[in-house]
Amino acid sequence: MTTRMLPTFLATLVTLFTLVAPSAAHADHPGRGGYRAPPGRVVVTNQSGSDVTLSLSGQPSRFLSAWQTTEVVAAPGDTSLRATYVQFGAERVLQTERLVVVPYRTVGVTLTPEDTARLLVTNQSAYYAQLVIDGQPNATFGPGEAKVVSTRIGRHDLALTAEGRTLSRSRMDLRPFAEPRWLVDIPRVGTLVVTNPLPIAIELVCDKGLVRSVSAFGQTTYATLPLGGFHLTARRTSGEYIDGETAEIRPGATTGWRVDVPRTGFVSLDSDHWLATEVRIDGKRMANLAADGARRVEIPVGAHQVEVRDERGRVILATWFDVSPFDTARVSFGTPPHQRADDGRHDRDERADRDDHHRGHDRGDDHGTVVAEGESCGMR
């Protein structure tokens, strides 16, 4: 290259550099008017059945009503879509998608229905409780605690249990997006059911003195009783004690009491004797009867030995009899005045009296009988 051609070559290089440099600068900085890849589109159809909030990477959030379709212009490349809704004051994610946006292409996304239902349960009892849904444990609750629980969509049997008993039950149809609430408010009262299994009518007496009658084999209910111990006494309609109970009344619960069979029964002592008598049962003095007197006494159920002596000390009856809890046994004894051999005189021969006494025992029913509700029991 000659010396004269060098300046011309240098001038050509400067011109080329001037033309190329701006193009390179524009390629490095497309925001200044350089080349930018064309966008793609994302079309979202909301078939979830609820209003949602739609978020796309690098885009502001937008509201999308149920059954509405929207189109979003997005830059090419990987992006994420997120649809959410609000339930019980908290944001819930309905659906998320990873998308690849291609220039000039459209990506379609369909928001499907929710498959989870939620329920707000409030335990207003004083117990630690377990929520049971369709027979399966779901969640635990402290006293006064409220909690949102999740389950399948549909109709469910609900129970809140504590200490082996059910505090409350409900049956609810749970749907997506809804905000159902179940408030388990245990009343501060309880119920007592009293069963009378006896073949006799009874009376129930509370500590306030109120009396309630219950028929044979009957039942009665005391509703809305205050919590704590509730005392009842069961007695016969004639007033004698049968049984007693202090039932523990618990909130919202039903307590049962079955009256026990009486431990005592009655015997009617009937004297036809012309002298006063003393009646001993099982060796203990039970009654003193005037001539031709009678008395009804209460003694334990079972077999008993009775001995009757008149005021002269003569044994006029010695036998056994049975006492049942529901029938009245009857013991009759003595010689009526019109059967007296001395015609009322007190100076008859004592030996003849003793002979008459022994003959009476031999005959079996001259001086004493034992009867239970009309059925005669032979002397033993």
Buried (B, 14 or more C-beta within 10 A) or exposed (E): EEEEEEEEEEEEEEEEEEEEEEEEEEEEEEEEEEEEEEBBBBEBBBEBBBBBBBBBBEBEEEEBEEEBEBEBEBBBBEBEBBBBBBBEEEEBEBBEBEBEBBEEEEBEBEBEEBEBBBBBBBBBBEBEBBBBBEEEEBBEBEEEBBBBBEBEBEEBEBBBBBEEEEBBEBEBEBBBBEEBEBEBEBEEBBBBBBBBEBEBBBBBBBEEEEEEEBEEEBEBEBEEBEBEEBEBBBBBEEEEBBBBBEBEBBBBBEBEBEBBEBEBBBBBBBBBBBBBBBBBBEEEEBBEBEBBBBBEBBBEBEEBEBBBBBEEEBEBBBBEBBBBBBBBBBBBBBBEBEEBEEEEEEEBEEEEBEEBBEEBBEEEEBBBBBBBEEEEBEBE
